[in-house]
Amino acid sequence: MSGIGLLRLSAVFGALRGQDGRAAKRLPLLPMLPHDLVLFIKSARTDAKVERLRRDLGSRAAFDATYRESNDPWASASPRYRYQWLKYDKLIALLPRKNFGRALDLGCGLGLLSQKLTQRADHVLGIDIAPAAIDIARQRGAGFSNLAFESGDILDLSPSLNGCFDLVVVADVLYYLSPLDGGALEAIVKRIADLLTPGGTCLLANHFFFSADRESRMSRRIHTAFSDCPRFAVTSEHRRAFFLATLFSERTDTIAA
Ligand SMILES: C[S@@+](CC[C@H](N)C(=O)[O-])C[C@H]1O[C@@H](n2cnc3c(N)ncnc32)[C@H](O)[C@@H]1O
């Protein structure tokens, strides 16, 4: 997200919040408070670090090293920042059915969204490229009987997963995949469609700041690739501060391309 945009928002929220901070309690729908800006700054630093490491080590080792150095590199689990928690709740609220059979959280990180998905699915599997993230996700999710985690790369998923999931969630992951040019993005979209049961649901969510920054434009490109795939029909699209979420259903009326 652009720094200038964030600073403007911070000023607006700061003014709304008032000197003593009490007004914030009367504005529960504000997406973020001024100190939530730190979350975005931390995330941008982590992204830059992953990018540097990836050039030398490759994706798996780069993400793994990042989680080994800080067990919460995107500060997603910190109670200090409410933005990420609100976002997870909003994503869960968008789901079109009360209950799903098997759900998959692709690029699950620490498994925080996976945990929330257990309220809406009989069984949830979280997959992440970083074994260190999976270790932490397993520890954090030990109390959930219907939750499991596995290490794996979205670009190299086992064919045994095909047709297994009524719901696939992909939140803030695909813009880390490289390369995403040529037909690579289209191939990833088809691979995700393969994971679904006929008519299954895919929830795609990515950072979005009114297309004002490079990352938002990439998010738009990713969502468009899903919309353009004949295997998916768009069920609904939701722009929220500061993410874009689209729900797709796997089309049962097309022959797999
Ligand atoms: C910003 S975090 C998002 C985590 C989680 N989806 C959430 O919303 O809290 C991005 C995650 O994508 C994972 N990731 C990146 N490339 C991946 C790949 N090729 N396959 C699986 N996971 C990947 C990273 O390890 C990291 O945990």
The ligand as an ORCA input file, in Angstrom:
! r2SCAN-3c Opt
* xyz 0 1
  C       1.252    -12.904      3.489
  S       1.256    -14.584      3.933
  C      -0.505    -14.935      3.969
  C      -0.821    -16.063      4.911
  C      -2.317    -16.395      5.057
  N      -2.927    -16.743      3.792
  C      -3.067    -15.269      5.714
  O      -3.899    -14.640      5.052
  O      -2.826    -15.034      6.908
  C       1.750    -15.393      2.415
  C       1.984    -16.885      2.622
  O       2.088    -17.525      1.346
  C       2.999    -18.603      1.478
  N       3.440    -18.972      0.124
  C       4.184    -18.250     -0.745
  N       4.401    -18.922     -1.885
  C       3.767    -20.123     -1.752
  C       3.641    -21.267     -2.585
  N       4.224    -21.310     -3.799
  N       2.924    -22.327     -2.141
  C       2.359    -22.296     -0.891
  N       2.450    -21.229     -0.054
  C       3.141    -20.160     -0.463
  C       4.091    -18.009      2.366
  O       4.903    -18.981      2.980
  C       3.253    -17.216      3.363
  O       2.954    -17.996      4.497
*
